[in-house]
Amino acid sequence: MRTEAMASERSGWLSSVHREVTYSHPRAKVWRALTDPDLIGRWLMKPEGFAAVVGTRFILRAEGPQRGWRGFVECEVLAVEPGRLLRYSWVGDPDHPPLTVTFSLTDAGSGTRLVLAHEGFEGFGGWLLARFMMGPGWGKMLRRRLRDALGGVA
């Protein structure tokens, strides 16, 4: 697991979160967990209006009261390669530019390697958010919650 920072002409710095996890499940099963609204709600947040179709706008809503943020993320599907790639925009704060979240799937023996890239965090504040909140959050989501959700999928 790592958080990366790279130079940006626009604001000085862009930071990103990268996570890679290998599951003992076939790619089709992992793809379902990324694209089936009922399954997404088991490991990420409750999706409202999601479809794995480019141009689809949807919301990911957290459960219960949230401290420090509004409790939902506005998204739009940007790219879909069934079974291989899902990319969407991520607006957690309307006062900041959209981020992008990309899930890439490849075969790994009899299982599946998932690579997540959450990109576009700007400036020092963005670096802090990526490093201390989003990075650990994605780690928990992918290593525990998604793994648990996959265990309950036929």
N, C-alpha and C positions, 0 to 999 in steps of 0.2 A: 504494500500500500504506500502511496506517496502523494504528496501535494506538490505541484510544480508552479513556479512563477517564471514568466518570460517578459521581455521588454515589449512595450506597446507604444506606438507613436501617439495614440489618442490620449492616454491618461498617465503614461509613465509605466504602469505595470498592469498586466492581466495575470490572474492566477487561475488555476484549474485543479480539479480533484480527479484523480485517476485511481480506479480500483479494478482488480482482476481477481475473479473467483472461479474455481472449477467445481462443477457439480457432477454427481454420479448419475445424472439423468440425461436422457437424449435431448437433442436440441429442440425438437418439436414440443416437448413438455416445458422446457424453459421458456420458449417463445410464447406458449399459452399463458404462462405466469406473467409475462410482460405485456400481454395484449388483451387478455380476458378481463373485463371490468370487475367481475366478482373476485378473481384471483389477485388483481392489482390491489384491491381493497384489503386483502389479507396481509400484505407485506409492506405496502408503501403508504398510500392514503386513499381515501374513498374518491374514485373518479366520477365526475359528473359530465356526461356527454362524450366520453371517450370512444373513439373508433380508430383502428390502425389504418387510417386513410389520410394521405397528405391533404393538408388544409383544414382538418378537423380541429376546432377550438374546443377546449375542455378545461375543467377545473379539477385540481386535486385538493381535497378538503381534509384537514386533520380532524381527529376526534377530540371532543372536549375543548375547554378553554385553553388558549395558548398565551404564553407570556413572551413578549418581545417581538412578536410578529402578528400579522393579521389572521393567520390560521388557514389560509388557502393560497394556492399557486395557480395563476392563469397560464395555460399552455396552448400551443398549436403544433400539430404534427407537421414536421418539416421533411422527413424522409422515411420511407419504409421499403425494406427489401425483405419480404417474408422469410422468416426463419433465420435471418442473418443480421439485420440492422433496423433499429428504431431510433429516430431522433426527433426531439421536440424542443420548442422554446420553453423557457421557465421564467415567469415573472412573479417573484415573491414579494417584491416591493415596487409599486408602480412609479416610484421616483428614480428608479435605476433602469439602465438598459436591460433588455432580455438576455438571459443566459441560455446556453444550450445544454441539453442532456442527451447523450448518445449511448445506446446499449448495442454492443456488437457481440455476436455469437459465432463461435467456431467449434468444430468437433475437437474433442480431446480424448483420444482413445475411445472408450465406450460412453464417455460423458460429454460435458459441454463446458467450454471456457467462455465466461461472460466478462467483457471488458466494458467498464463504465467510464465515460468522460463527462464531467460537468464543468463547462468552460465559460469564461467571460467575466469572472469576478474582477472588478476594477479597483485599482489603488490599494493603499495600505489597509483600509477597512475591508475591502474585498478579500485581500489575503488573509486577514484575521478570520473572516467568515468561512472561507474555504478551509483554512488550516484547523480551526478549533471547533467549528460547528458542523459544517457540511461534510467534511472529510470523515470525522468519526460517525456522523449520522448515516452516511452511505455505507460505511463499514458494517455497522450494526444491521442495517436493512438487508444488505446482500449476504453477509455471513451468517446471520441468525434468522431473520424474519423470512427472507425469500427461501432459504434452505428449508425452514419449517413448512412454509406454504407448499413447496414442491413435494414434501413428504406426504401431503394430503391430497395430491392430484393423481388421478388415475391415469 
